[in-house]
Structures are given as structure tokens and as C-alpha cells.
Amino acid sequence: MSRFRRLAAGGQTRAGLAHFGPPGKPAPASMGGDSPACAQGRSAPGKASGGALSPGAGKLCCAVAVLPPAMRPWRLAGSAPGIAFALLAALLLAVATAAALPPPERLAVLQRGVNLTNWFRFPARADPASLRAYLDPAALAALRRARFGFVRLAVQPELLEDGQSEAAGRLAALDDAVLRLQAAGLGVVLTPHPRDWRPEASVSERARLLRFWRRLAPLLVRHDPRLTFAELVNEPVFHGDPAGWAALQAGLAASVRALLPRTTLLVSGNDWASLDGLLALSPLADPNLVYTFHFYEPPVLTTLGAFEPGLDPAALGRLPFPAPDRQACLAAAQAGTAGRTRAVIAYYCALGCDTAWVDRRIALAGAWARRYRQAVLLGEFGAAAGLMRARR
């Protein structure tokens, strides 16, 4: 049994709706739009990524991780009411040979984690009192019982910016959240999820990103560095421009390192932190880094066409997986379809996707880690809740 299937069989989530973007915002125009990560530009022939998932169209994630054979499948046995999260794959592809890596006790924390996306990002209520009350001790205990070692906490920078009437109270609530999570034995990866920034085209928005870290740094330096991690930004776009993102990231990493000298930083490639974005990266000189990527492949299947408005998600939801037989795949999904949906289905069926195909893709991250002697974290993965359960 492949690594993919072995782990997918053991992973479930009950609270499921997470990683959704703001309504009406076309994700490729944003930095950290979540849904387009599923869609990287190669998702369909001749089409760039577009569209966004609505708040009602979250991604139900299953447990897929590049784990060594000795690791056992795991299952989320339950969750406290009110928690919205999606499972976060969390094995570090640390190389066996000696290398300049973050301290091993920190890498041990990042073995299995969960995304918390609606606490400090698009919260239902953004006043400081509501933010402080979002998760109670029972909910935190449930995360630990589920054998999670860390959370990836999405933070919407706009909530903390100067000019917001309650920015100081929200920042204090964030500080309190980190304290409570760490007191429960959980590591915390803080990552900015801007709503609609375009730093690839705007110098002012690059400055906003640095201001975000200058605002958070005094908070983070007070916390245990063994349990505190800073991811520079969620899903940088820079579509087709890996060199542009690499240059910006190098400068940003140096600036954040000056602010957080002991904190382990997480960095990623362009194109929404895709696998191909990771493969295009050359490592930075900083030894206290973890490299992260997101995996939503094949995106036609995992997103049900969220990257292109007008596609028929119900038809795409009939796509089979595995699909090694092109004709059988077409027969299962193309009936009653036309136009772009029909063409996208034909594209997917021609890929011949199966678990071995997924394994080969993920193995590229392992090869990159070994080549450069770095630690790599699979930070997001999943499939749309509308996809047939057997396919997930």
C-alpha cells in the first residue's frame, strides 16, 4: 500500500470547513488566498488560476503525509464543538546526513499539526473578548488527545494594523492565544494570511508585510522558542516568477531574523507555496529554517474546479481516483457535460492519476530535502468536501 493511501485511510476530520477565502475575491490577485493553491497555473490546459472558494465551500482534508514506514496511520477521534480546522500534514523530510538544521527538539514538534483558520482570520466576531474565548481548555485538550503536536495559526494582518480601533486588544488576544496553546503543550506556527495583497506588484504592500512582523516580533520573542515558529507569509503568488519571490523572500527573511534571532522561520516557494515552487527554490544561508509547501494535486480533482468560474463542480465530483484507465475515467464523469468542463475532465483523465502518481510527486520534495540537506514541511493538503468520500 502506498504512503498516500495508507495515511489517507486513517485521516478524517469532523469539523472540516477550513481554508476558505473571502467571498468574491479572485484568489490569484491575493497573497495567501488559500483556494488557488489548489489550482496552480498548470491546473487546466491554457488557463491560469482564478476564482475563490466561498465561506461555504471549505476543504475537507485527509491525513496525507510523507511519513517513514514505521509511522502508523492516525485518526482524529473527535473535536470540541465550534472548532473549525483542517488536518495539516506534518512530517519534516529531514535528511539523514548531518546538516545545519533547526534544533532537533523543534523539528520533533512539527511532526503532526492542524490548521486553525478562523480564529484570527475572518473570525465570526473580531472583538478582543470573542477572540479570547474562541477555544476553551477542553478544546485544546482534545487537540492533544488527537496527537497533534502543533497548530498553524492563520493571522489576518488587517486586523492588527494601525487605524483599527481594536488592534491593540486583538494583538493582546493573539498573545494570550499563543500562551494558552503552548501551555497545552502545542507548538504554534504563526503565519500572515493577507486578504488581497499583491506584493509582487506593490512596494507598499511589501512594506505592510514587514510592518506585520515588526508588530508581532515583540510578542513572539517572549514565548518559548522551542514551541514558537514564524512562517513568513501564506502562499505567495508571484505566478511564473520564482526568482522575483526568491529575492523578496531572502530580504524579508533577513529582516525577520533580525527581529527574531532565535525563532525557527518557515519559508516557501512561489505559486501559492506549491511543490513546483519549492523545487525552484535555492536554500537560504540561514540554518534555522524549515521549508514548507502545500499539496493540492491534481487540482482538478481536489478543488472541483474552484480555480475557474463556470466549471461544473457536480460533474467534477464524479471524477474517479485512482484513474489509470483514461476511457473508464471519461465514461464515469463526462456524461452530460460540455464546453470547458468537458475539456477539463478530459485533461484530468489523460493524467492517469493514481496513488503511485501522488507518491512520485511528493517524493520530489524528499529529493529536494536530501539534495540541499534541509527540513521540509508539508503544510497544507486536502480535497473539497463535495468530492465523493471514496475519492478523498
C-alpha positions as CSV (number, residue, x, y, z in Angstrom):
1,M,0.0,0.0,0.0
2,S,1.4,3.4,-0.9
3,R,2.2,6.0,1.7
4,F,-0.6,8.2,0.3
5,R,-3.3,5.5,0.6
6,R,-2.1,4.1,3.9
7,L,-2.3,7.5,5.6
8,A,-5.5,8.7,3.8
9,A,-7.3,5.7,5.2
10,G,-6.6,6.8,8.7
11,G,-7.3,10.5,8.5
12,Q,-10.6,12.1,9.0
13,T,-12.0,15.4,10.3
14,R,-15.4,16.1,11.7
15,A,-15.1,19.9,11.9
16,G,-13.8,20.1,8.3
17,L,-14.7,23.5,6.9
18,A,-11.4,25.4,6.9
19,H,-9.1,27.1,4.5
20,F,-11.7,29.2,2.8
21,G,-11.2,32.6,1.3
22,P,-13.2,35.8,1.4
23,P,-16.3,35.8,-0.8
24,G,-15.9,37.3,-4.2
25,K,-12.2,37.7,-4.1
26,P,-10.3,36.2,-7.0
27,A,-7.5,34.3,-5.3
28,P,-4.7,34.8,-7.8
29,A,-4.8,38.5,-7.1
30,S,-4.1,38.0,-3.5
31,M,-1.2,36.8,-1.4
32,G,-2.4,33.9,0.8
33,G,-5.7,33.3,-0.9
34,D,-5.8,29.7,0.1
35,S,-8.1,28.2,-2.5
36,P,-5.8,28.9,-5.6
37,A,-3.1,26.9,-4.1
38,C,-5.2,24.0,-5.2
39,A,-5.1,25.4,-8.7
40,Q,-1.6,26.4,-9.6
41,G,-1.4,27.6,-13.2
42,R,-1.0,24.1,-14.7
43,S,-4.4,23.0,-13.4
44,A,-6.0,23.0,-16.8
45,P,-4.6,23.5,-20.3
46,G,-4.3,27.1,-21.3
47,K,-5.9,28.5,-18.2
48,A,-4.4,30.5,-15.3
49,S,-5.8,30.0,-11.9
50,G,-8.9,32.0,-11.0
51,G,-11.9,32.2,-8.7
52,A,-12.2,31.7,-5.0
53,L,-13.9,29.3,-2.6
54,S,-16.8,30.8,-0.8
55,P,-17.1,30.6,3.0
56,G,-19.5,27.6,2.5
57,A,-17.0,25.6,0.4
58,G,-14.3,24.6,2.7
59,K,-11.7,21.9,2.0
60,L,-12.1,18.7,3.9
61,C,-8.6,17.4,4.4
62,C,-7.5,13.9,4.9
63,A,-4.3,12.7,6.5
64,V,-1.6,12.6,3.8
65,A,2.0,12.9,4.9
66,V,5.4,11.7,3.8
67,L,5.9,9.5,6.8
68,P,8.5,6.8,7.3
69,P,7.2,3.3,7.1
70,A,7.4,2.8,10.9
71,M,4.8,5.5,11.5
72,R,1.2,4.3,11.9
73,P,-1.9,5.7,10.4
74,W,-3.7,8.1,12.8
75,R,-7.3,9.3,13.1
76,L,-8.9,12.4,14.6
77,A,-11.2,10.7,17.0
78,G,-13.3,13.8,17.7
79,S,-13.3,17.5,18.2
80,A,-14.8,20.0,20.5
81,P,-17.8,21.9,19.2
82,G,-17.0,25.2,17.4
83,I,-13.6,24.3,16.2
84,A,-13.1,24.8,12.5
85,F,-10.0,23.2,11.3
86,A,-8.5,21.0,8.6
87,L,-5.8,18.5,9.1
88,L,-2.3,19.6,8.4
89,A,0.2,17.1,7.1
90,A,3.2,17.4,9.2
91,L,6.2,15.3,8.6
92,L,9.5,17.0,8.2
93,L,11.6,15.5,5.4
94,A,14.8,16.0,7.4
95,V,17.8,14.5,5.7
96,A,19.7,11.7,7.5
97,T,23.1,13.2,6.9
98,A,24.5,15.9,9.2
99,A,23.4,19.4,8.2
100,A,22.8,22.8,9.6
101,L,19.1,22.4,10.6
102,P,16.9,23.8,13.4
103,P,17.4,22.1,16.7
104,P,16.0,18.6,16.7
105,E,13.6,19.2,19.6
106,R,11.9,21.9,17.4
107,L,11.7,19.5,14.4
108,A,10.1,17.0,16.7
109,V,7.3,19.4,17.5
110,L,6.5,19.7,13.8
111,Q,5.5,16.1,13.2
112,R,1.7,16.4,13.2
113,G,-0.3,19.5,13.2
114,V,-3.6,21.2,12.4
115,N,-4.6,24.5,10.7
116,L,-6.7,26.9,12.8
117,T,-8.0,29.3,10.1
118,N,-11.0,31.2,11.5
119,W,-9.7,32.4,14.9
120,F,-7.6,35.4,13.8
121,R,-8.5,35.2,10.1
122,F,-12.1,36.1,9.0
123,P,-13.4,35.5,12.5
124,A,-17.1,35.4,13.1
125,R,-16.6,38.1,15.8
126,A,-13.4,40.1,15.8
127,D,-13.7,41.9,19.1
128,P,-10.9,41.0,21.6
129,A,-13.2,39.4,24.1
130,S,-14.6,37.0,21.4
131,L,-11.1,36.2,20.2
132,R,-10.0,35.3,23.7
133,A,-13.0,33.0,24.1
134,Y,-12.6,31.1,20.8
135,L,-11.1,27.9,22.2
136,D,-11.7,26.7,25.7
137,P,-9.4,24.4,27.7
138,A,-11.5,21.3,26.7
139,A,-10.9,22.1,23.0
140,L,-7.2,22.4,23.5
141,A,-7.1,19.2,25.4
142,A,-9.0,17.5,22.5
143,L,-6.2,18.6,20.1
144,R,-3.6,17.0,22.3
145,R,-5.6,13.8,22.7
146,A,-5.7,13.6,18.9
147,R,-1.9,13.6,19.0
148,F,-1.4,16.9,17.4
149,G,1.9,18.5,18.3
150,F,1.4,22.0,16.9
151,V,-1.1,24.3,15.3
152,R,-0.7,26.6,12.3
153,L,-2.4,29.8,13.3
154,A,-3.6,32.0,10.5
155,V,-3.5,35.7,11.3
156,Q,-5.2,38.3,9.1
157,P,-2.8,41.2,9.2
158,E,-5.5,43.8,8.5
159,L,-7.0,43.0,12.0
160,L,-3.8,44.2,13.7
161,E,-2.9,47.3,11.6
162,D,-2.7,50.8,12.9
163,G,-6.0,52.6,12.5
164,Q,-8.1,49.6,13.6
165,S,-10.0,50.7,16.7
166,E,-9.4,47.4,18.5
167,A,-6.0,46.5,17.0
168,A,-4.1,46.6,20.4
169,G,-6.8,44.5,22.0
170,R,-6.6,41.9,19.2
171,L,-2.8,41.8,19.4
172,A,-3.1,41.1,23.2
173,A,-5.7,38.4,22.4
174,L,-3.3,36.8,20.0
175,D,-0.5,36.9,22.6
176,D,-2.9,35.2,25.0
177,A,-3.8,32.6,22.4
178,V,-0.2,31.7,21.9
179,L,0.3,31.4,25.6
180,R,-2.7,29.1,26.1
181,L,-1.8,26.9,23.1
182,Q,1.7,26.5,24.4
183,A,0.6,25.8,27.9
184,A,-1.5,23.0,26.5
185,G,1.7,21.5,25.0
186,L,1.2,22.7,21.4
187,G,3.8,24.4,19.2
188,V,2.5,27.4,17.3
189,V,3.3,28.4,13.7
190,L,2.1,31.9,13.2
191,T,1.5,32.9,9.5
192,P,0.1,36.0,8.0
193,H,-2.8,35.4,5.6
194,P,-3.4,38.8,4.0
195,R,-6.8,39.2,2.3
196,D,-5.9,40.8,-1.0
197,W,-2.3,42.0,-1.0
198,R,-0.2,41.9,-4.2
199,P,3.4,42.4,-3.1
200,E,4.6,41.2,-6.5
201,A,3.1,44.4,-7.9
202,S,3.1,46.8,-4.9
203,V,6.0,48.2,-3.0
204,S,3.6,49.5,-0.3
205,E,2.2,46.0,0.3
206,R,5.7,44.6,0.7
207,A,6.2,47.3,3.4
208,R,2.9,46.2,5.0
209,L,4.2,42.6,5.3
210,L,7.4,43.8,7.1
211,R,5.3,46.0,9.4
212,F,3.3,43.0,10.3
213,W,6.4,41.2,11.5
214,R,7.7,44.3,13.3
215,R,4.3,44.4,15.1
216,L,4.4,40.7,16.1
217,A,8.1,40.4,16.9
218,P,7.9,41.9,20.4
219,L,5.2,39.4,21.2
220,L,6.9,36.3,19.8
221,V,10.3,36.9,21.4
222,R,8.7,36.5,24.8
223,H,7.5,32.9,24.0
224,D,9.4,29.7,24.2
225,P,11.5,29.4,21.0
226,R,11.1,25.6,21.2
227,L,7.4,26.0,20.6
228,T,7.2,29.2,18.5
229,F,7.6,29.3,14.7
230,A,7.1,32.2,12.3
231,E,6.0,31.4,8.7
232,L,6.9,34.5,6.6
233,V,3.6,34.5,4.6
234,N,0.9,32.1,3.5
235,E,1.0,31.1,-0.2
236,P,3.0,33.8,-2.0
237,V,1.8,34.1,-5.6
238,F,4.5,35.6,-7.9
239,H,3.0,33.4,-10.6
240,G,5.7,32.3,-13.1
241,D,8.3,34.5,-11.2
242,P,10.2,32.2,-8.8
243,A,13.3,34.5,-9.0
244,G,11.2,37.5,-8.0
245,W,9.7,35.8,-5.0
246,A,13.1,34.3,-4.0
247,A,14.7,37.8,-4.0
248,L,11.9,39.3,-1.9
249,Q,11.8,36.3,0.5
250,A,15.6,36.5,1.1
251,G,15.3,40.1,2.1
252,L,12.2,39.5,4.2
253,A,13.8,36.5,6.0
254,A,16.9,38.6,6.8
255,S,14.7,41.4,8.2
256,V,12.6,39.0,10.3
257,R,15.7,37.2,11.5
258,A,17.0,40.4,12.9
259,L,13.7,40.8,14.8
260,L,13.5,37.2,15.9
261,P,17.1,35.9,16.3
262,R,16.2,32.6,18.0
263,T,12.9,31.7,16.2
264,T,12.7,29.0,13.6
265,L,11.3,30.6,10.4
266,L,9.2,28.8,7.7
267,V,9.8,29.8,4.1
268,S,8.2,28.6,0.9
269,G,8.3,28.8,-2.9
270,N,6.2,30.9,-5.2
271,D,2.9,29.9,-7.0
272,W,0.9,29.6,-3.8
273,A,3.7,27.7,-2.0
274,S,3.3,24.9,-4.4
275,L,5.5,21.8,-4.8
276,D,6.9,23.2,-8.0
277,G,7.6,26.5,-6.2
278,L,9.6,24.6,-3.6
279,L,11.6,22.8,-6.3
280,A,12.5,26.1,-7.9
281,L,14.0,27.4,-4.6
282,S,17.6,27.5,-3.7
283,P,18.1,27.4,0.1
284,L,18.9,30.5,2.1
285,A,22.1,30.6,4.2
286,D,20.1,30.8,7.5
287,P,20.4,27.4,9.2
288,N,17.3,27.9,11.4
289,L,14.7,27.5,8.6
290,V,12.1,24.9,7.7
291,Y,10.9,24.9,4.0
292,T,7.2,24.3,3.5
293,F,4.9,23.5,0.6
294,H,1.2,22.9,0.0
295,F,-0.1,20.0,-1.9
296,Y,-3.5,20.0,-3.7
297,E,-2.7,17.8,-6.7
298,P,-4.3,17.0,-9.0
299,P,-6.2,20.3,-8.6
300,V,-9.0,19.5,-11.0
301,L,-10.0,16.7,-8.5
302,T,-9.2,18.3,-5.2
303,T,-10.8,21.7,-5.8
304,L,-13.7,20.6,-8.1
305,G,-12.8,23.5,-10.4
306,A,-12.6,26.3,-7.8
307,F,-9.8,27.8,-9.9
308,E,-12.0,28.5,-12.9
309,P,-15.5,30.1,-12.5
310,G,-18.1,28.3,-14.7
311,L,-16.9,24.8,-14.3
312,D,-19.5,22.2,-13.2
313,P,-18.4,21.0,-9.7
314,A,-21.0,18.3,-9.6
315,A,-19.6,16.7,-12.8
316,L,-16.0,17.1,-11.5
317,G,-17.2,15.5,-8.2
318,R,-17.8,12.3,-10.2
319,L,-14.2,12.0,-11.3
320,P,-12.7,8.7,-10.2
321,F,-9.5,8.3,-8.2
322,P,-7.4,6.4,-8.9
323,A,-7.9,6.9,-12.6
324,P,-5.3,4.9,-14.6
325,D,-7.8,4.0,-17.4
326,R,-8.5,7.1,-19.5
327,Q,-11.6,5.7,-21.2
328,A,-13.2,4.5,-17.9
329,C,-12.5,7.9,-16.4
330,L,-14.2,9.7,-19.2
331,A,-17.2,7.4,-19.1
332,A,-17.6,8.0,-15.4
333,A,-17.5,11.7,-15.5
334,Q,-18.2,13.2,-18.9
335,A,-21.8,12.2,-19.4
336,G,-24.0,15.3,-19.8
337,T,-21.1,17.8,-19.8
338,A,-20.0,20.2,-22.4
339,G,-17.5,23.1,-23.1
340,R,-14.8,23.8,-20.6
341,T,-16.0,21.3,-18.0
342,R,-15.8,18.5,-20.6
343,A,-12.3,19.7,-21.7
344,V,-11.1,19.8,-18.1
345,I,-12.4,16.3,-17.4
346,A,-10.5,15.1,-20.5
347,Y,-7.4,16.8,-19.2
348,Y,-7.7,15.1,-15.8
349,C,-8.4,11.7,-17.3
350,A,-5.3,11.9,-19.5
351,L,-3.1,12.3,-16.4
352,G,-3.6,8.7,-15.3
353,C,-3.6,9.8,-11.7
354,D,-3.2,7.1,-9.1
355,T,-1.5,6.7,-5.7
356,A,1.8,6.0,-7.4
357,W,1.5,9.3,-9.3
358,V,0.9,11.1,-6.0
359,D,3.8,9.3,-4.4
360,R,6.1,10.4,-7.2
361,R,5.1,14.0,-6.9
362,I,5.6,14.1,-3.1
363,A,8.9,12.2,-3.5
364,L,10.2,15.2,-5.3
365,A,10.1,17.2,-2.1
366,G,12.1,14.4,-0.4
367,A,14.6,14.5,-3.1
368,W,14.9,18.3,-2.8
369,A,15.4,18.0,1.0
370,R,18.1,15.4,0.6
371,R,19.9,17.4,-2.2
372,Y,20.0,20.5,-0.1
373,R,20.1,18.9,3.3
374,Q,17.1,20.8,4.5
375,A,14.0,20.1,6.5
376,V,10.7,20.3,4.6
377,L,7.2,20.5,6.0
378,L,4.0,19.6,4.1
379,G,1.9,22.4,5.4
380,E,-1.5,22.1,3.7
381,F,-3.3,19.4,1.7
382,G,-6.8,18.2,1.1
383,A,-9.8,17.9,-1.1
384,A,-13.1,19.6,-1.5
385,A,-15.9,18.3,0.7
386,G,-18.1,17.9,-2.4
387,L,-15.8,15.2,-3.8
388,M,-17.1,11.7,-3.3
389,R,-15.8,10.4,0.0
390,A,-14.2,7.3,-1.5
391,R,-12.1,9.6,-3.7
392,R,-10.7,11.7,-0.9
